[in-house]
Amino acid sequence: MMNNKSGDAARLTPPYTAGGLPSRYLLAVILFSMIHIVPAIAGTVDDYWAPWVTKLTTSSATINWRGETDGLGVIDYATASYYDAHKRFNETVSCRTAATYQHVHLAGLNHNTSYVYRVRPSGNPAAFENRSFRTMPIRGRFTFVVISDPQEGHTYSEERRFKYVADAVAKETDVLFILHGGDNAGHDDKALWAKYFHVADGMLAKFPIFPCIGNHEYHDPSNSDNPPTPANQYHWSYDVPLHYSFDCCKVRFVVLDSPDPNNHNGDDPHTSLALANSQAPWLRQQLAQRMAGTFTINHHPIWDEGRTIINPDLQPWENLYLKYRISANFAGHTHDYQRYMDERIPYFVCGIGGGRCADLVGPFARGYRCGNCRNLGYIRVTVDPVKNIGTAREVIVGYVLEDDSDEIPHLYDPPIIGDAVTFPLRR
Ligand SMILES: [Fe+2]
């Protein structure tokens, strides 16, 4: 395109412009500006958030990115085997709707197949590098990762803590997807979310993500006395319902919505019995279907330190978890690691993604089994539906000495296993 336009310019002849430049020079300057300057006007570097994959299935995936205001874009993609053999893509999809936050559905994919893709935003086609993901298998064993609460502290940024977790996840080789327990950033704020996606870049370049909303998604960056925000950055970034489910190899994953903006203290939404009850009929439907296993995730923990009973607001969910004998439950919100067993069902608190550390303080419920604090890490879960076994390992990447400080974490390289438990998927 640039050569064609240059050719048109070369065929122009004087007269000269008032500034003394030949018109062909002026046209060249205009063309250069269109190519090189317009993208800079359309969006700054911080406007471009490298792609992340959501809504993964056996045959589809959604490619998301943030680009210039009301931009478009093109996705080139190919199976990894095709790309390796030919060093080029053989499929292309274009955006149909101009938007700042893009969510483009890729359909007709092969199951259990690795894909390479590259997004070319309309305002800056060179903004992003190649990235990859693998579609879900139809059957068999698979591994996923649970992370939660990566938000920065009062005296440190996400580079000081969450980055070590994200980079460790990025080194995983056999992970299919990431289950995120919420509190992506401290506030519903573009700059903080830009940092989150920047720090998470390595793991999101390889693994799709299934998010769960946390209370910080609603926090108002301008004033904590204000009511909760609409959680715009969360919705614009992920484009998923507040509660939803997905299946992998006949194992079900149920993502629940625990922070209630109608029950808040300033900008902080708490749990409420009304919100839990509103999802209970849907949850019952999700759990009643006979599957090879069922995992649930809710941001606020059912079981937590400092109390001997469950969060009473979440009792409707707990009743259903026990009635339908789920495989395991995950939560975040409290910034430490805890594991409980209730009627032999594991309940994990996985708030070790990098947020300000919480001390592990009793009393504890009777089902409390173990816990640790001031560690950075995630949970890696391997699921084998044929053998009816799930194995969850707490992967500790490093530790810090203070709850909220700018210290450089002490790292384990490779990471160490802090806790491990096996459990039946179907009971
Ligand atoms: Fe939280």
Residues whose N, C-alpha, C, O or C-beta is under 5 A from the ligand:
A	BS01	LIG	D183 G214 N215 H216 H333
